[in-house]
Amino acid sequence: MERRMRIGLLVDFLVSEYSEFLIEGVNASCKKMNADFYIFQMGQLNSQSNNFDYQCVAITSLISQKNIDGIIVTSTTQTHNKSLESFVSYIKSFAPIPVVNISTEILGIPSIVVNYEMAFRSLVEHVVRDIGARKIAFMSANSKSDEITLREKIFWQVIKEHNISPQTVKVWRASLSYSSAMYELTKTENKNDKFNYDAIICLNDDTALAVMDYVKKRGLKVPENLVISGFDNLRKSIYCIPSLSTIDQRVFQQGYVAARTLYDLLVGKKVPSVQEIEAKAILRKSTGAQRFFYKVRNNKFLEIDRASIADVSSNSMVYEWYQNRTQMFRMTKLFLEIQAGLCKEDILYQMTYNFHAFGISYVVLVAYEHPVETPYNFDYFHLPDHAKVICASNPQKDEILNLYDSPVYFDPKECMLPEQFISEDQRPIIAMSLFSGTTQVGYMFIEKLDIDIAVYEPLRYSVSEMIASLNRFEAQKKKREEEALTAQPVMFNKYVHQDYLTELFNRQGIIDFGTAFLETAKEDLRKGLLIYCDLNEFGKINENFGHEAGDAALNAFAEILKSIFTNDSLIGRICDDKFVIISKNIAPEDFFNIKDLISKASINWVEKNNSLFLISSTVVYVEFSSDTSYNLNELLQSVENALLEEKNARRNVI
């Protein structure tokens, strides 16, 4: 059955009303088009924060033609710390996947832009002209964004047009967050300062809400003593006290139009290079809108929000607050339970139990076979070759399965999830990187429910710490096993350590004696190679000439290896047609001579014995040294990966 179209939306953070409105708009459009919708929380490129936000971008490495058909990006959220040119270069790296951009016009990429120039101008003019404010303060932003630059330009134009000296305007610069604005206000606080302003214009709602709270602490009343305006029309701007005058950018509509445009692009329709959505100034109580109820006429760019200045019951908001409070309590409880987990069974039980408690019916947790250290800021994450599904939904039985002890392995470079774990229902799916500090441990796909979207970030954090804890358990277990092996000398047991056919070491022999062999090499600071040989077409020898011929081939190859590797070497047959040699004092530059010896000896054996079948092998190696590793398990994993790459390279040769 042909899969539905998959549309991806890249947002910086879920915990943002801007993101929420976009998600709602794109989701509504995807439902209408019968398309699957994936939300990628990518953080901010070139993030300047100290809380590892840069790790979020790793999730975008899953975006490829195999996984996602087209993506929607938001340039305004990604150009605070990065130039628009750099951002354009970044999104072009997803080619040939079609892209639609929201916010800023980008040449060659269909763009949905908001024209807020007249709306913002109307709002500032209303404050200066209609209200008569002359003592103005301006809460600006520390940002390279073209949008912020334009908003500042409009503000200063209106100030100059109304003969207000720019030198008399007090300016603060925050990072568009409540906490940053509050910090800037209190940092310069002077108890003797009367804070004597008629109006404070802010470049977003979060900073405006911080200003409102700050002036209340100073004993001032809004709008009686001064008026305040924001920009964004967040939900809380309606329900805060007093309600906040602001700019409605119609973000839901931006998301809806962007998804529709991307769909048209994917089905081969011609789409406009730029589509413009008009913003509108919304007047509420924070600028005394009730005084202008009959004085200001609504127009294309400005209107009075009559509902927000009426005495309307807030019962629905109280219920929503109670629901959010309950969800956050559950989230805190989950985190504490994970922290208190004494063993992996406890942690895994609490995780699956709490997914149910949140009402989550679709979730897939993917852990990397080997966690990846990423200590520095990056734009692109190189996915490892090996990952495993450790927890996943079973929609047939409405349960969440703990697969940790029997995981499903796959290559995340080939697919973002094994096919059986892809959601069959049409619902928005959130994709998030899982990381603990500077370590990438995996990623998570989880359905977006009608719960407070703020829940997902602490959930991501808790799941990340869970996987990190499980990794620590495994590392401790492995260390104990290794210590047990080195605590006493290994005694050779023919029935335990020897291959019955070739009389080489078997897998257990290589593990027991190879570990001790490498420990000695480590103590003596000696280098060497772990060489891996895989007989080619061995299955066909058995099929065409019988198992006796297969045994003869194995014995012949064992004798060839014995003749080449003598002193300071261990040789073993670890599985069917696979052989391992651990040898000291062999350098990587010697490998090709050794490989050539194995090849010539194999040809000589065939000719000497008039063999009906050929013996050939794929031979690879890894080095052990103080610069690499002396850990046998790590070396075996590395050499098996090298073998896989060698075989894939051969298949790709035409």
C-alpha positions as CSV (number, residue, x, y, z in Angstrom):
1,M,0.0,0.0,0.0
2,E,1.4,3.4,-1.0
3,R,2.1,5.6,2.1
4,R,0.6,9.0,2.7
5,M,2.5,12.1,1.9
6,R,4.7,13.1,4.9
7,I,5.1,16.8,5.7
8,G,7.7,18.0,8.2
9,L,7.6,21.3,10.2
10,L,10.9,22.5,11.8
11,V,10.3,24.5,14.9
12,D,12.8,25.9,17.3
13,F,11.0,24.9,20.5
14,L,7.6,23.4,21.2
15,V,7.2,25.5,24.3
16,S,6.3,28.6,22.3
17,E,2.8,29.9,21.4
18,Y,4.3,30.9,18.0
19,S,5.1,27.2,17.5
20,E,1.8,26.1,18.8
21,F,-0.2,28.3,16.4
22,L,2.0,27.2,13.5
23,I,1.5,23.5,14.5
24,E,-2.3,24.0,14.7
25,G,-2.4,25.7,11.2
26,V,-0.2,23.1,9.5
27,N,-2.1,20.2,11.2
28,A,-5.4,21.6,10.0
29,S,-4.1,21.8,6.5
30,C,-2.5,18.3,6.6
31,K,-5.8,16.8,7.8
32,K,-7.6,18.3,4.8
33,M,-5.0,17.0,2.4
34,N,-4.8,13.6,4.1
35,A,-1.1,14.0,4.7
36,D,1.0,12.8,7.7
37,F,2.5,15.5,9.8
38,Y,5.9,15.4,11.6
39,I,7.1,18.1,13.9
40,F,10.9,18.4,14.4
41,Q,12.0,20.3,17.5
42,M,15.4,21.5,16.3
43,G,16.3,24.3,18.8
44,Q,18.1,27.3,17.5
45,L,21.1,27.2,15.1
46,N,24.3,28.5,16.6
47,S,22.6,28.6,20.0
48,Q,24.3,30.8,22.6
49,S,22.6,29.2,25.6
50,N,24.6,27.1,28.1
51,N,22.0,24.4,28.6
52,F,22.9,22.1,25.6
53,D,20.0,23.4,23.4
54,Y,22.3,23.0,20.4
55,Q,21.8,19.2,20.8
56,C,18.2,19.5,19.6
57,V,19.3,20.0,15.9
58,A,20.5,16.4,15.7
59,I,16.9,15.3,15.0
60,T,17.0,17.1,11.6
61,S,19.5,14.5,10.4
62,L,16.6,12.1,9.9
63,I,15.1,14.4,7.3
64,S,15.8,12.7,3.9
65,Q,13.8,11.7,0.8
66,K,13.3,8.3,2.3
67,N,11.6,9.7,5.4
68,I,10.0,13.1,4.6
69,D,8.5,14.4,1.4
70,G,8.7,18.1,2.1
71,I,9.5,20.5,4.9
72,I,8.3,23.9,6.3
73,V,10.9,26.1,8.0
74,T,10.6,29.4,9.9
75,S,13.4,31.8,9.2
76,T,12.4,34.2,11.9
77,T,13.2,31.8,14.7
78,Q,16.6,30.7,13.2
79,T,18.1,34.1,12.4
80,H,18.6,35.5,15.9
81,N,22.1,34.0,16.1
82,K,22.7,33.2,12.5
83,S,22.6,35.4,9.4
84,L,19.9,34.9,6.8
85,E,22.5,33.9,4.2
86,S,23.8,31.2,6.6
87,F,20.3,29.9,7.3
88,V,19.5,29.7,3.5
89,S,22.7,27.7,3.0
90,Y,21.6,25.4,5.8
91,I,18.1,24.7,4.4
92,K,19.5,24.2,0.9
93,S,21.5,21.2,2.5
94,F,18.1,19.3,2.5
95,A,17.9,19.4,-1.3
96,P,16.3,17.9,-3.2
97,I,13.5,17.9,-0.6
98,P,11.1,20.7,-1.4
99,V,11.0,23.5,1.2
100,V,8.5,26.3,2.0
101,N,9.7,29.1,4.2
102,I,7.6,31.2,6.7
103,S,8.4,34.8,7.7
104,T,11.1,36.2,5.5
105,E,11.2,36.3,1.7
106,I,13.9,34.0,0.4
107,L,14.8,34.0,-3.3
108,G,14.1,30.6,-4.9
109,I,12.1,29.2,-2.0
110,P,8.3,29.7,-1.8
111,S,7.8,32.1,1.2
112,I,4.9,33.0,3.3
113,V,5.5,36.5,4.7
114,V,3.5,38.7,7.1
115,N,3.1,42.3,6.3
116,Y,2.9,43.9,9.7
117,E,4.4,47.3,8.8
118,M,1.0,49.2,8.7
119,A,-0.3,47.3,11.7
120,F,2.7,48.1,13.9
121,R,2.8,51.6,12.7
122,S,-0.9,52.0,13.5
123,L,-0.3,50.7,17.0
124,V,2.6,53.0,17.8
125,E,0.8,56.0,16.2
126,H,-2.3,55.2,18.4
127,V,-0.1,55.3,21.5
128,V,1.6,58.6,20.5
129,R,-1.2,60.4,18.7
130,D,-4.5,59.2,20.2
131,I,-3.3,58.5,23.8
132,G,-0.8,61.4,23.7
133,A,2.2,59.6,25.1
134,R,5.4,61.6,25.0
135,K,7.6,59.9,27.5
136,I,8.3,56.7,25.7
137,A,10.4,53.6,26.6
138,F,11.2,50.9,24.1
139,M,11.9,47.2,25.0
140,S,13.9,46.1,22.0
141,A,15.8,42.8,21.3
142,N,19.3,41.4,21.0
143,S,18.8,39.8,17.6
144,K,20.2,39.8,14.1
145,S,16.8,38.9,12.7
146,D,15.6,41.0,9.7
147,E,12.1,41.1,11.4
148,I,13.4,42.7,14.5
149,T,15.4,45.2,12.5
150,L,12.3,46.2,10.6
151,R,10.2,46.6,13.8
152,E,12.8,48.9,15.2
153,K,12.9,50.9,12.0
154,I,9.1,51.4,12.1
155,F,9.2,52.4,15.8
156,W,11.8,55.1,15.3
157,Q,10.1,56.4,12.1
158,V,6.9,57.1,14.1
159,I,8.8,58.6,17.0
160,K,10.6,61.1,14.6
161,E,7.4,61.9,12.7
162,H,5.7,63.0,15.9
163,N,8.6,65.2,16.9
164,I,9.8,63.1,19.9
165,S,13.5,63.3,20.3
166,P,15.1,59.8,20.1
167,Q,17.5,60.9,22.9
168,T,14.6,61.0,25.3
169,V,13.5,57.4,24.6
170,K,14.7,54.9,27.1
171,V,15.8,51.6,25.4
172,W,16.3,48.2,26.9
173,R,17.5,45.1,24.9
174,A,16.3,41.7,25.9
175,S,16.4,38.3,24.2
176,L,12.6,38.2,23.5
177,S,11.9,36.2,26.7
178,Y,10.1,37.1,29.9
179,S,13.1,36.3,32.2
180,S,15.5,38.3,30.0
181,A,13.3,41.4,30.0
182,M,12.8,41.2,33.8
183,Y,16.6,40.9,34.2
184,E,17.2,44.0,32.1
185,L,14.6,46.0,34.0
186,T,15.9,45.1,37.4
187,K,19.6,45.3,36.4
188,T,19.3,49.0,35.8
189,E,16.8,49.6,38.6
190,N,17.3,52.8,40.6
191,K,15.1,53.1,43.7
192,N,15.2,56.9,43.3
193,D,14.1,56.7,39.7
194,K,10.4,57.5,39.4
195,F,10.1,55.3,36.3
196,N,8.2,58.2,34.8
197,Y,7.0,56.9,31.4
198,D,3.7,57.4,29.6
199,A,4.2,54.3,27.4
200,I,6.4,51.3,26.9
201,I,6.4,49.7,23.5
202,C,7.7,46.1,23.4
203,L,8.7,43.9,20.4
204,N,6.9,40.8,21.6
205,D,4.3,39.7,24.1
206,D,6.6,37.9,26.5
207,T,8.7,41.0,27.2
208,A,5.5,43.1,27.4
209,L,4.2,40.8,30.1
210,A,7.5,41.1,32.0
211,V,7.2,44.9,31.8
212,M,3.6,44.7,33.2
213,D,4.7,42.6,36.1
214,Y,7.6,44.9,36.8
215,V,5.6,48.1,36.8
216,K,3.1,46.5,39.2
217,K,6.0,45.8,41.6
218,R,6.9,49.5,41.3
219,G,3.3,50.4,42.5
220,L,2.2,51.6,39.0
221,K,-1.1,50.8,37.4
222,V,-1.7,49.9,33.7
223,P,-3.2,51.8,31.9
224,E,-3.9,54.5,34.5
225,N,-0.2,55.5,35.0
226,L,1.3,54.2,31.7
227,V,0.3,52.1,28.7
228,I,2.1,49.0,27.5
229,S,1.9,47.1,24.1
230,G,3.3,43.9,22.9
231,F,3.7,42.0,19.6
232,D,2.5,38.5,18.6
233,N,-1.1,38.1,20.1
234,L,-0.3,35.1,22.3
235,R,-3.2,33.5,24.1
236,K,-2.0,34.9,27.4
237,S,-2.2,38.4,26.0
238,I,-6.0,38.0,26.1
239,Y,-6.2,36.6,29.6
240,C,-3.5,38.5,31.5
241,I,-4.6,41.4,33.7
242,P,-5.0,43.9,32.1
243,S,-5.4,42.3,28.7
244,L,-2.5,43.3,26.4
245,S,-2.6,45.4,23.2
246,T,-0.5,43.7,20.6
247,I,-0.1,42.7,16.9
248,D,-1.9,39.7,15.5
249,Q,0.4,38.1,12.9
250,R,-2.2,35.4,12.1
251,V,0.3,32.6,12.7
252,F,-2.3,29.9,12.4
253,Q,-3.0,31.1,8.9
254,Q,0.7,31.2,8.1
255,G,1.0,27.5,9.0
256,Y,-2.1,26.6,7.1
257,V,-1.1,28.4,3.9
258,A,2.5,27.1,4.1
259,A,1.3,23.4,4.3
260,R,-1.1,24.0,1.4
261,T,1.7,25.5,-0.7
262,L,4.0,22.6,0.1
263,Y,1.3,20.1,-0.9
264,D,0.8,21.9,-4.2
265,L,4.5,21.9,-4.8
266,L,4.7,18.2,-4.1
267,V,1.9,17.3,-6.5
268,G,3.6,19.4,-9.3
269,K,1.5,22.5,-9.2
270,K,3.0,26.0,-9.8
271,V,3.1,28.0,-6.6
272,P,3.6,31.7,-6.0
273,S,7.2,32.7,-4.9
274,V,5.7,35.0,-2.2
275,Q,2.4,35.0,-0.5
276,E,1.6,37.9,1.9
277,I,-0.7,37.8,5.0
278,E,-1.8,41.1,6.5
279,A,-1.2,41.5,10.3
280,K,-3.5,43.6,12.5
281,A,-3.1,45.7,15.6
282,I,-5.4,44.6,18.4
283,L,-6.3,47.2,21.1
284,R,-7.0,45.9,24.6
285,K,-7.0,47.2,28.2
286,S,-3.3,47.7,28.5
287,T,-3.6,50.8,26.3
288,G,-6.9,51.8,27.7
289,A,-8.9,50.5,24.7
290,Q,-12.2,51.0,26.7
291,R,-11.7,54.8,26.5
292,F,-11.5,54.6,22.7
293,F,-14.4,52.3,22.3
294,Y,-16.3,54.8,20.2
295,K,-13.4,57.0,19.1
296,V,-11.2,54.5,17.2
297,R,-12.8,53.0,14.1
298,N,-11.8,49.5,13.2
299,N,-10.0,49.3,9.9
300,K,-7.8,47.0,7.9
301,F,-4.8,47.4,10.2
302,L,-6.3,48.1,13.6
303,E,-9.3,47.0,15.7
304,I,-10.5,47.0,19.3
305,D,-10.9,43.5,20.9
306,R,-14.3,44.2,22.4
307,A,-14.5,40.8,24.1
308,S,-11.3,41.3,26.0
309,I,-12.4,44.6,27.6
310,A,-15.7,43.1,28.7
311,D,-16.2,41.4,32.0
312,V,-16.2,37.8,30.7
313,S,-16.1,34.7,33.0
314,S,-12.8,32.9,33.0
315,N,-14.0,29.5,34.1
316,S,-12.6,27.8,31.0
317,M,-9.2,29.3,31.7
318,V,-9.4,28.0,35.3
319,Y,-10.2,24.5,34.1
320,E,-7.3,24.7,31.6
321,W,-5.0,25.8,34.4
322,Y,-6.1,22.9,36.5
323,Q,-5.5,20.4,33.7
324,N,-2.0,21.8,33.0
325,R,-1.2,21.7,36.7
326,T,-2.1,18.0,36.8
327,Q,0.0,17.2,33.8
328,M,3.0,19.0,35.2
329,F,2.6,17.2,38.5
330,R,2.7,13.9,36.6
331,M,5.7,15.0,34.7
332,T,7.6,15.9,37.9
333,K,6.5,12.6,39.5
334,L,7.9,10.7,36.4
335,F,11.3,12.6,36.7
336,L,11.6,11.8,40.4
337,E,10.8,8.2,39.8
338,I,13.4,7.9,37.2
339,Q,16.0,9.5,39.4
340,A,15.0,7.1,42.2
341,G,15.2,4.0,39.9
342,L,17.6,1.5,41.4
343,C,17.7,-0.9,38.5
344,K,16.8,-1.0,34.8
345,E,13.6,-2.9,35.5
346,D,12.4,-0.1,37.8
347,I,13.2,2.6,35.3
348,L,11.6,0.7,32.3
349,Y,8.5,-0.1,34.3
350,Q,8.0,3.5,35.4
351,M,8.5,4.8,31.9
352,T,5.9,2.6,30.2
353,Y,3.5,3.1,33.1
354,N,3.7,6.9,32.9
355,F,3.3,6.9,29.1
356,H,-0.1,5.3,29.8
357,A,-0.8,7.8,32.6
358,F,-0.4,10.6,30.1
359,G,-2.8,8.9,27.8
360,I,-0.1,8.4,25.1
361,S,-1.0,5.7,22.7
362,Y,1.8,6.2,20.2
363,V,5.5,6.5,21.2
364,V,8.7,5.0,19.8
365,L,12.0,5.3,21.7
366,V,15.2,4.8,19.7
367,A,18.6,4.4,21.4
368,Y,21.9,4.5,19.6
369,E,23.9,1.3,20.0
370,H,26.9,3.5,21.0
371,P,26.1,7.0,22.4
372,V,27.7,9.8,20.5
373,E,29.7,12.6,22.2
374,T,28.9,16.0,20.7
375,P,30.6,18.6,23.0
376,Y,30.5,21.5,20.5
377,N,27.8,23.5,18.7
378,F,26.9,21.9,15.3
379,D,24.4,22.3,12.5
380,Y,24.5,18.7,11.2
381,F,24.7,15.5,13.2
382,H,26.2,12.4,11.6
383,L,23.9,9.6,12.5
384,P,25.6,6.4,13.7
385,D,25.1,3.2,11.7
386,H,23.5,1.2,14.5
387,A,20.4,2.0,16.6
388,K,17.7,0.0,18.3
389,V,14.0,0.4,19.2
390,I,13.8,-0.1,23.0
391,C,10.2,1.0,23.7
392,A,7.3,1.2,21.3
393,S,3.5,1.2,21.1
394,N,1.4,-1.8,20.2
395,P,-1.8,-0.3,18.8
396,Q,-3.5,-3.6,18.3
397,K,-3.5,-4.2,22.1
398,D,-3.4,-0.6,23.2
399,E,-0.2,-1.1,25.1
400,I,3.4,0.2,25.2
401,L,6.0,-2.5,24.9
402,N,9.3,-2.6,26.8
403,L,11.7,-4.0,24.1
404,Y,14.9,-3.2,26.0
405,D,16.0,-6.8,26.4
406,S,14.9,-7.8,22.9
407,P,15.4,-4.6,20.9
408,V,14.8,-4.2,17.2
409,Y,18.0,-3.2,15.5
410,F,18.2,-1.0,12.4
411,D,20.3,1.6,10.5
412,P,18.9,5.1,11.1
413,K,20.7,6.3,8.0
414,E,18.4,4.0,6.0
415,C,15.1,4.8,7.7
416,M,14.0,6.9,10.6
417,L,12.1,3.9,12.1
418,P,11.6,0.3,11.1
419,E,8.4,0.1,9.1
420,Q,6.4,-1.7,11.7
421,F,6.8,1.2,14.1
422,I,5.6,3.9,11.7
423,S,2.2,5.4,12.9
424,E,-0.6,4.2,10.7
425,D,-3.1,6.8,12.0
426,Q,-3.1,10.3,10.7
427,R,-2.1,12.3,13.7
428,P,0.7,14.9,14.3
429,I,3.9,13.2,15.5
430,I,6.6,15.1,17.4
431,A,10.3,14.1,16.7
432,M,12.9,15.0,19.4
433,S,16.5,14.3,20.0
434,L,17.4,12.5,23.2
435,F,20.5,13.7,24.8
436,S,22.1,14.0,28.2
437,G,24.5,16.9,28.5
438,T,27.0,16.6,25.6
439,T,26.0,13.0,24.7
440,Q,23.5,12.0,22.0
441,V,21.7,8.9,23.2
442,G,18.9,8.5,20.6
443,Y,15.6,10.1,19.6
444,M,11.9,9.8,20.2
445,F,8.7,9.9,18.1
446,I,5.6,10.7,20.1
447,E,2.1,11.7,19.2
448,K,1.0,15.3,19.9
449,L,-2.0,15.1,22.3
450,D,-4.4,17.8,23.4
451,I,-2.3,18.4,26.5
452,D,-0.1,21.4,27.5
453,I,2.6,21.3,24.9
454,A,5.1,22.3,27.7
455,V,4.9,18.8,29.0
456,Y,6.9,17.4,26.0
457,E,10.2,19.1,26.9
458,P,10.5,17.7,30.5
459,L,9.3,14.4,29.1
460,R,12.2,14.4,26.6
461,Y,14.6,15.3,29.4
462,S,13.3,12.5,31.6
463,V,13.5,9.9,28.8
464,S,17.0,11.0,27.9
465,E,18.1,10.6,31.5
466,M,16.5,7.2,31.5
467,I,18.5,6.0,28.5
468,A,21.6,7.5,29.9
469,S,21.0,5.7,33.2
470,L,20.5,2.4,31.3
471,N,23.7,3.0,29.4
472,R,25.5,3.5,32.8
473,F,24.0,0.3,34.1
474,E,25.3,-1.6,31.0
475,A,28.8,0.0,31.3
476,Q,29.0,-0.9,35.0
477,K,28.0,-4.5,34.2
478,K,30.5,-4.7,31.4
479,K,33.2,-3.3,33.7
480,R,32.4,-5.9,36.4
481,E,32.6,-8.7,33.9
482,E,36.0,-7.5,32.6
483,E,37.3,-7.1,36.1
484,A,36.2,-10.7,36.9
485,L,38.0,-11.9,33.8
486,T,41.3,-10.2,34.7
487,A,41.1,-11.0,38.4
488,Q,42.3,-14.5,37.8
489,P,44.2,-16.2,35.0
490,V,42.0,-18.0,32.4
491,M,42.6,-21.8,32.4
492,F,42.3,-23.4,28.9
493,N,39.4,-25.9,28.6
494,K,39.3,-27.8,25.3
495,Y,35.5,-28.2,25.5
496,V,34.9,-24.5,26.3
497,H,37.6,-22.7,24.3
498,Q,38.4,-24.8,21.3
499,D,36.6,-25.0,17.9
500,Y,35.8,-28.7,17.4
501,L,36.5,-28.6,13.7
502,T,39.6,-26.5,13.1
503,E,41.1,-26.8,16.6
504,L,41.5,-23.0,16.7
505,F,40.0,-21.0,19.5
506,N,36.2,-20.7,19.3
507,R,34.3,-17.5,20.1
508,Q,34.5,-18.1,23.9
509,G,38.2,-18.8,23.6
510,I,38.9,-15.6,21.7
511,I,36.8,-13.6,24.3
512,D,38.6,-15.2,27.3
513,F,42.1,-15.4,26.0
514,G,41.8,-12.4,23.7
515,T,40.9,-10.1,26.6
516,A,43.9,-11.3,28.6
517,F,46.1,-11.0,25.5
518,L,45.0,-7.3,25.0
519,E,45.5,-6.5,28.7
520,T,49.1,-7.7,28.4
521,A,49.6,-5.6,25.3
522,K,48.1,-2.6,27.0
523,E,50.4,-3.0,30.0
524,D,53.4,-3.3,27.7
525,L,52.2,-0.4,25.5
526,R,52.4,-2.7,22.4
527,K,50.4,-2.0,19.3
528,G,48.9,-4.5,16.9
529,L,46.0,-5.5,14.7
530,L,42.8,-7.3,15.1
531,I,42.1,-8.9,11.7
532,Y,38.8,-10.3,10.6
533,C,38.4,-12.8,7.8
534,D,35.1,-13.8,6.2
535,L,35.0,-16.6,3.6
536,N,33.3,-15.5,0.4
537,E,30.5,-17.6,-1.0
538,F,30.9,-20.2,1.8
539,G,27.2,-21.0,1.7
540,K,27.4,-21.9,-2.0
541,I,30.2,-24.4,-1.3
542,N,27.9,-26.2,1.1
543,E,25.0,-26.0,-1.3
544,N,26.9,-27.1,-4.4
545,F,29.5,-29.6,-3.0
546,G,28.1,-30.7,0.3
547,H,29.0,-30.0,4.0
548,E,32.1,-32.2,3.8
549,A,33.5,-29.8,1.2
550,G,32.5,-26.9,3.4
551,D,34.4,-28.5,6.4
552,A,37.4,-29.0,4.1
553,A,37.3,-25.3,3.1
554,L,37.2,-24.3,6.8
555,N,40.1,-26.5,7.8
556,A,42.1,-25.4,4.8
557,F,41.6,-21.8,5.7
558,A,42.5,-22.5,9.3
559,E,45.8,-24.1,8.2
560,I,46.5,-21.1,5.9
561,L,46.1,-18.7,8.9
562,K,48.3,-20.9,11.1
563,S,51.1,-20.8,8.5
564,I,51.0,-17.0,8.3
565,F,50.5,-16.0,11.9
566,T,52.9,-17.7,14.3
567,N,54.4,-15.8,17.3
568,D,52.4,-13.3,19.3
569,S,49.1,-14.1,17.7
570,L,45.8,-15.6,18.6
571,I,43.7,-17.3,15.9
572,G,40.0,-18.3,16.3
573,R,36.9,-19.3,14.3
574,I,34.2,-17.3,16.0
575,C,31.3,-18.1,13.8
576,D,30.7,-20.4,10.8
577,D,32.9,-18.9,8.1
578,K,34.3,-16.0,10.2
579,F,37.9,-16.0,11.6
580,V,39.6,-13.5,13.9
581,I,43.4,-13.0,14.4
582,I,44.8,-10.8,17.3
583,S,48.4,-10.1,16.6
584,K,51.0,-7.9,18.3
585,N,53.7,-5.8,16.7
586,I,51.9,-5.7,13.3
587,A,51.5,-2.2,11.9
588,P,48.6,-1.0,9.6
589,E,51.1,-0.6,6.7
590,D,51.8,-4.4,7.0
591,F,48.1,-5.3,6.5
592,F,48.1,-5.3,2.7
593,N,51.1,-7.6,2.6
594,I,49.3,-10.0,5.0
595,K,46.1,-9.7,2.9
596,D,48.1,-10.6,-0.2
597,L,49.7,-13.6,1.6
598,I,46.3,-14.9,2.6
599,S,45.0,-14.5,-1.0
600,K,48.0,-16.3,-2.6
601,A,48.0,-19.1,0.0
602,S,44.3,-19.7,-0.8
603,I,44.9,-19.9,-4.5
604,N,47.9,-22.2,-4.0
605,W,45.7,-24.6,-1.9
606,V,43.1,-24.7,-4.6
607,E,45.7,-25.5,-7.3
608,K,47.6,-28.0,-5.2
609,N,44.5,-30.0,-4.2
610,N,42.7,-29.7,-7.6
611,S,39.8,-28.3,-5.6
612,L,36.4,-28.1,-7.4
613,F,35.6,-25.0,-5.3
614,L,37.5,-21.8,-4.7
615,I,38.6,-20.4,-1.4
616,S,38.6,-16.6,-1.1
617,S,38.0,-14.2,1.7
618,T,37.1,-10.6,2.6
619,V,39.8,-9.4,5.1
620,V,39.6,-6.2,7.2
621,Y,41.3,-4.9,10.3
622,V,41.3,-2.5,13.2
623,E,44.4,-1.3,15.1
624,F,44.7,-1.6,18.9
625,S,47.0,0.9,20.6
626,S,47.0,3.5,23.4
627,D,45.6,5.9,20.8
628,T,42.6,3.6,19.9
629,S,41.4,0.9,22.2
630,Y,42.4,-2.3,23.9
631,N,38.8,-3.3,24.6
632,L,38.0,-6.5,22.8
633,N,34.2,-5.9,22.5
634,E,34.9,-2.4,21.0
635,L,37.5,-3.8,18.6
636,L,35.1,-6.6,17.4
637,Q,32.3,-4.1,16.9
638,S,34.6,-1.8,14.9
639,V,36.0,-4.6,12.7
640,E,32.5,-6.0,12.0
641,N,31.5,-2.5,10.9
642,A,34.6,-2.3,8.7
643,L,33.6,-5.7,7.1
644,L,30.1,-4.4,6.4
645,E,31.4,-1.2,4.8
646,E,33.9,-3.3,2.7
647,K,31.1,-5.6,1.4
648,N,28.7,-2.7,0.7
649,A,31.5,-1.0,-1.2
650,R,31.9,-4.1,-3.4
651,R,28.2,-4.3,-4.1
652,N,28.2,-0.6,-5.2
653,V,31.0,-1.2,-7.7
654,I,29.4,-1.7,-11.2
